[in-house]
Structure formats: C-alpha cells, structure tokens
Amino acid sequence: MSSDADRLFSAAFIHEKIGIPYKYLTMLMTKLAKAELLEVSRGRNGGFKLSRGVNEIFLVDVLNAIGENNCTNCAFTESECDELNPCALHDAYKVPKTALEKMLTTTSLNNIDPSLI
C-alpha cells in the first residue's frame, strides 16, 4: 500500500500478496481503519488505502491501532515497573527499551522496504 498510496487494495489482494490468513487480515484492516490509518471504500471496486502519507504513519501508530504496543510495559514482570518500583532488570532494560521506543516513534512507513514484506 505504501508503494502506491492512491490505489485501493482489496483484502483479497493483500491476502494473496503477503499470505496473512484472510480472517486475521480483515480484523487487522478493520482496526487500522478505526484508528484512521486506512480509508475504506466499500462496494464492488472498493478496498483500502492509506489515509495519510507514508511519512506521516509511524510504526508506533500501527502497533497502537492493533493493540500490540507493549513497549511501554516491563518485559520482565507482571506488576508495575517504573523508577519508583523497579523490577530486578529495570536498569539493564532501560537502554534497549528506550532505543526500541525511539525506533517505533521515528520509523515511518516510508522507511520500510516493501520488498522485504
């Protein structure tokens, strides 16, 4: 979709192109549309397209939309982990966690090579 932002892509086309199970794909597309990352056009010639430019949609936006942004949570404990209540690995995890958060908030769809997907 990022390589041809004006074109409508059907769920069937995306399913065939990247091999994601159809039911799972449509659930993801619905979440992305509700988060206003995709525009939906219904009907026989309908489909999905990006709602903004590829430089304006970041990986964190996609993860937030599908409910998979776990980067702010501690990876090593079920309880709350922060500066006041650190887990055993809090200090060691702080640097890679910060780097991951930076990568997700600064990497746009434009930075991803579509041929690698």
C-alpha positions in Angstrom: 0.0 0.0 0.0 2.8 2.4 0.8 4.3 2.0 -2.7 1.0 3.2 -4.4 -0.8 5.4 -1.9 -3.6 6.4 -4.3 -4.6 2.9 -5.2 -7.3 0.9 -3.5 -6.2 -2.5 -2.3 -8.8 -5.3 -1.7 -8.3 -7.5 1.3 -8.2 -10.5 -1.1 -5.3 -8.9 -3.0 -3.4 -8.2 0.2 -4.1 -11.7 1.5 -2.8 -13.3 -1.7 0.3 -11.0 -1.8 1.6 -11.4 1.7 -0.1 -14.6 2.9 -1.7 -13.4 6.1 -4.8 -15.5 6.9 -7.8 -13.7 5.4 -9.9 -13.6 8.6 -7.0 -12.2 10.6 -6.1 -9.7 7.9 -9.6 -8.3 7.8 -9.6 -7.9 11.6 -6.3 -6.0 11.3 -7.6 -3.8 8.5 -10.7 -3.0 10.4 -8.6 -1.9 13.4 -6.4 0.2 11.2 -9.4 1.8 9.6 -11.0 2.6 13.0 -7.7 4.2 14.0 -8.0 6.3 10.9 -4.7 4.9 9.4 -6.7 3.5 6.5 -9.5 4.8 4.4 -12.2 2.3 3.4 -14.2 2.3 0.2 -17.0 -0.2 0.1 -18.6 -1.8 -2.9 -17.5 -3.9 -5.9 -14.4 -1.8 -6.6 -13.8 -0.9 -3.0 -10.8 -1.5 -0.9 -8.3 0.1 1.5 -5.8 2.8 1.1 -3.6 4.8 3.4 -5.3 7.8 5.0 -2.1 9.8 5.2 1.2 10.0 3.5 3.8 7.3 4.2 5.9 9.9 6.0 3.1 10.5 8.4 2.3 7.0 9.6 4.8 5.6 12.1 5.3 2.0 13.4 4.0 3.0 16.8 0.7 4.2 15.2 0.2 0.8 13.6 1.0 -1.1 16.9 -1.3 1.2 18.9 -4.1 0.7 16.3 -3.9 -3.1 16.5 -3.4 -3.2 20.3 0.1 -4.6 20.1 2.3 -1.8 21.5 3.7 -3.4 24.6 6.9 -1.4 24.6 5.9 0.8 27.5 5.3 -2.3 29.7 8.1 -4.0 31.5 9.1 -7.2 29.7 10.2 -9.0 32.9 7.4 -8.6 35.4 3.6 -8.6 35.5 3.4 -5.9 38.1 4.0 -2.2 37.6 7.7 -1.4 36.9 9.0 2.2 37.0 11.6 4.3 38.6 9.8 4.2 42.0 9.1 0.5 41.8 11.8 -1.1 39.6 11.9 -4.8 38.7 15.2 -6.8 39.1 16.2 -6.0 35.4 14.9 -2.4 35.3 18.2 -0.6 34.9 19.6 -3.2 32.4 16.4 -3.0 30.3 16.1 0.8 30.3 18.6 1.4 27.4 17.2 -1.1 24.9 13.6 -0.2 25.8 14.4 3.5 25.1 16.0 2.6 21.8 13.0 0.5 20.8 10.6 3.2 21.7 12.7 5.7 19.7 12.8 3.4 16.6 9.0 2.8 16.7 8.2 6.6 17.0 10.7 7.7 14.3 10.3 4.9 11.7 7.6 5.8 9.2 6.1 3.5 6.5 8.4 5.4 4.1 11.4 3.9 5.9 10.3 0.3 5.3 11.4 -1.5 2.1 8.2 -3.1 0.7 10.1 -5.8 -1.0 11.1 -7.2 2.5 7.5 -7.7 3.5 
